[in-house]
Structure formats: C-alpha cells, structure tokens
Amino acid sequence: MTTEPKLSKSQYLKGLQCPKALWFYRHRKDLAPETDAATQARFDTGHDIGVLAQQYFEGGVEVTNEYWDITGAITSTEQFVKDGHDIIYEATAMHPVDGSYSRIDILRKVAGTDAWDLIEVKSSTGIKGYHIDDVSLQYHVFYHAGYKIRKCFMMVIDNSYVRDGEIDPQALFKLEDISEHVFAKQSEVEYVAGQLGYVLDRKKEPEAEIGARCNSPFECDYKAHCWKHVPEYSVFNVYAGKKADEIVGHINSFDIQNIPVDLLPGGSKRIDISCFQDDKVHIDEENLRVFLGRLQYPLYYLDYETLGPAIPIFDGTGPYNQIPFQFSLHVQTEPNAKLLHHEFLHKELSDPRRPMTEALIDLCSDNGSVIVYSQTFEEGCNNKLAEAFPEYSTGLQQINQRMVDLLIPFRKRWLYHPAQMGSASIKYVLPAFTDLSYEDMGIANGMEASGQYQAFAEGRLPKPEHETLWNNLSEYCELDTLAMVKLVDVIREAMVEE
C-alpha cells in the first residue's frame, strides 16, 4: 500500500450527495448531530440483520478489528485469505492510490477459482440507487487492492417471508445480482473518489448551493446549519426536487412571499400560498357541510400505534408488517354528551393482535361513525387482522365500513390555516387551530412510539423502564384521538363563523 486510509464507504456516499457535508464530517465535528432514537434503532436493526446474514453464509471467519483500525482490519483480511478461508465477514481492503477503503459484509470465494464475490447486506426489501453507489465504491476498492471480483450481490430482505418458529435466514434473505450496474459505474467512481480526496485535503469548506440534494437520498446531517437562513416555511415546502431549485434561482429568494403570481402552482398549493401571503384561513363551507353530514352518533375516534420490525417478532408475520399493539378510543354517544375514553395497550411479551382485536370489536359496537386520521392506515391494519384471524373478519370489516377519514377536509384544503405551512399532518393541523400540541411529550410521534415499543417486544428494554414507556404511550395515543375530537369541533365552529 502506498497511502494511508482516507475515504470510507460512508464518507464516499456523503460526499457524493454533497462535498460540503463530507468536509463538515471531517473538519467540523462540532456540527455533528446527536444520534437520536430513530437513528439508533436503525443501527440496531442493521446489526441484527448482519448477524442473521452471517448465519446465511455459515462457516465464515470475521474480521473483528475496531472500526477505526483500518490497517489492522486489512491485515487480518489478507491473513484469512492466505489461510484459505472461503467466507470472510467484514473483509476490509483499501485502494492503493486514492486511499478509499471499505468493509464488505460478506466476501465469498468462488469455488474452484481464485475469484471472489462481494455481498453487501441491506435491511430494505429492494435495491435503491444509493445501494448501487455503495457497492460500486466497494468494488473499486477491492478490485484495485488486488482481489479478482467475479460478481457483486445485494442481499436484501424477502418481504414474502412469514415467520414460523425460529427465524430462517435462508428464507428471510434473497440475493440480487447487481454486477452489471456496478461495473458500469466504475469510471464515475474513479473520478469522484479522486475529487473527494481533494475535498478532504482542503483547509476551507467547499462552496455548495443548498437545494433538493440536501434531502436526497437522505436529509443531510448538516441541513440545520446550512439552512439557518431559510424560512421555516419556504419555497422548498411548495415545490419538490429540482423545480424548487429552479424557482429559487428565478426569484433569487427562499421566501414564499416573493413568489410572483405567474409562478404560483395550482390546486391545494395555491391555497397554501395565498393563505400564507394574506394571513387568512380558507374555508370551503359546502364540502365541510357534506363532511359533517356523514357523521352518525355515537362517534368513535380511533387511532392505532403499530410496530413494523424488519425481522418479524411473532409467528404469522413478515418483514415490516404493521403490528398494532395499542389503540386509543374516544367515544361520544350523542351531541354534547360527556366524552368517554378507552385504551388498549399490550404489556406482555407476546403477539398483541388477537387481544387487541377482541377489545376493539367489543368497544366499537355495531353502529355509529368511526373517525380516523388517514383511513388507509387503520383500514389496512384491520384488513391484515381479518386475514390473520378470520373469526373476527366480520367485526373488523364492519368497523372499516363505518370509517370516516378526518384527514380529507385538511388534505383537500376544505379547511386550511396558514400555520399548517403546507402540511395536513395532525402534528401541524392541531396546533394551528387549537392550543394543543405534541411538544414536550415523552413520546412525540409515531416513529418514537413504534421504536420504543419494539425495544420492549424484543426484550431489549430494561424492566425498570417499562412503566415510563406505558405512561408515555398512553399520553401520546390519547392525544391523537383527543386531537380528532377537537378538530371536528373546529370544523363545526368554522361553519358557524362562516
């Protein structure tokens, strides 16, 4: 080797998205974001998937050097090769000229030859564009380090897998040959890796315009720093992708107030902008009246919390299946009647679906509107529950038939407040029209609820933390249905005001 380790695979991908982000990563450690719960959950899932992938390729040896010990990992890999091992986990190599280096999840010897296959493991169920970039850099490294590479594979999760007993790695994963795509990328990788090496050597941060790339393929870790001069509600909230970049370039501003009439989009976006520019609430009385006319007492305000683990936890479930473990139900039997609240939260290390289904059907009776926020979600969960437990299919389908989607009036802009800033998410709608919000809660969004409950369901949450989790989940899910109650009241009040 004629150089020192310089550019890792993850750094290459970061620099491919934005050279400035790569420079910040190396030279501005003070800007690095803290690892939040969602990110940590992804790391944990990736680790668990990696362990199962090694079971798929049994009989291998693992390079166990610390992540920072690149030279040691390279030496260990080379020694394993000399010792005749055919499968090496976390094999490591480095490009002898540009200093790019990489660990590959599985390095597999092609039987009867001196060639190898590169196998990268991902927790997704399909191949994405950045996966190709990922393996392309790995091929660039291993090929130039002297390894004869026959093929490159992406190992992804087979979403048709259904758990039955212990996890079967041979059935959970599938191999996709991406060699052709990787080989076609090599001239690009050669150039980009060289250019990123120069970026890392610079004393001053490189120039880079903010825009669509700050969110693609991932939201950049340094977006808050680079976007601190951009309004919270800006051109980027109105237009998507490169169109937003074009508009910003045309008006030389990020401010929605500066979008001229001839550039305004149509449909709901035009309502969003006009309400924001004029600081007014939009009310479509006719459609709101039709919506309210659909509501039949008793009213059941329903919300689910679910988990969707990559590796199925319960028999009869597959990768990323949405498993309801909690519901909140506010019930109003007639106009102005006292609001009743019911809750189900599964607190056992077992499949929550059957007991939850039984409780739901028992509480929802057989008449009255079931109000949800985004009907596709709750309806889809009920359909899956009906498939799993046919004996409850009639009750679940009856609930589905009575559903009324409260998202629709806000998504279609029958009622819109400029404080929504272009979003119909209940997290924006609720504080726009009421004094309630999700701020300062122990759990503030569905992803946190799912991740923390999954830690419990997999037995990773310490027992002393269980009670705190139950309290936080109860508070969060109850607010979801109380929010719907308040928003229906808001619609009624808007009709009176109109």
C-alpha angles and dihedrals in degrees: 000000000000100000143037125259106278117155124034126201093254090048090050091054091047091051092046089060094043130348090209091058089054091049091050090049091056102033108025106052088160090071096054111119121235117256105258127204094263092052092047089050089055090050091050092049091049091052093050091048090050091054091052091047090057088053088054088058100041124189098040131131124233130225101227103180115133114273091251094050097085096154091050092048091051091051092048091050093050090049092051089052091050090049090058101249113162099197122044123181117211092006110185133207140163135214106246095220113030096032096232111150138185147181116221118208094225128014107189126188116228105238115255095007141080091240129106138208122223113219120186118190122217132181092222126098094229143027119270130195095254090053088065090051089049096055092038090064090046091053090047089055100043095042094052091043087065104264117136103226118200102178143353122223136189113212110207137168118273104228091201090068116113120194118239111170118320118013111269107212091194090061099034095061136051130193121230119195108226097164096119093054092046095049090049090055097056100096089050092049092049091055098040095047089053093048093048089053088060090048091056091051094054119108093207127054114259123247115256130165117231117235144101094342090064087075102035129119084349136359104267118248089229099048094110089056097045095040099046090113093050117097116248088244107039145148087284090065091055103042128040132227120329092355088069090051090051093051093047090051092048098050095028090225143089093211117110089211088069097056106113121226094251091059098047114119122232132243123027093347090064090054090049093053098043091049090049095046093046096034093230139134117242117220125185098194097184096054093041089054090053090048094052089047090063093061114101124186135275091056118207115196105200134186132170132206115205142179124217110190120190089223107050113242100192132051113257094032131102138208114306093358109158107244114191112219101163141028135184120206126188113189129197112184096194140351112303092003120142113276114245123202128205129177139189120196121168109223099175130093092245141087107299098196104089098046090043092051092050092050092047096051091045093054099041096059114196106284140050133057121298106212119203136166106237104009094201090070102049092037091052092049090052092050090053091047090051090053092050095044109028092178088070096042096104094052094046094047090049089056090050092052091055095049122124117191112225090187091072099072090052098039091049090045096239082139120020135167121195089231088070087074094209097313130116092191112128087233088068101031096053098057090040092063104023141032091251124100142158095244121124094015123139087238115024105176143022094257091059091047091051095045096048094046090048089056087055094045091051091049094247098115113091112241095240088063096054097087092051089051093051092050093047093047092049093049093047099046093044090055090053092061095036086054090058091051090052093046093053086052088050090055091050092048091049089056091052092049092048 
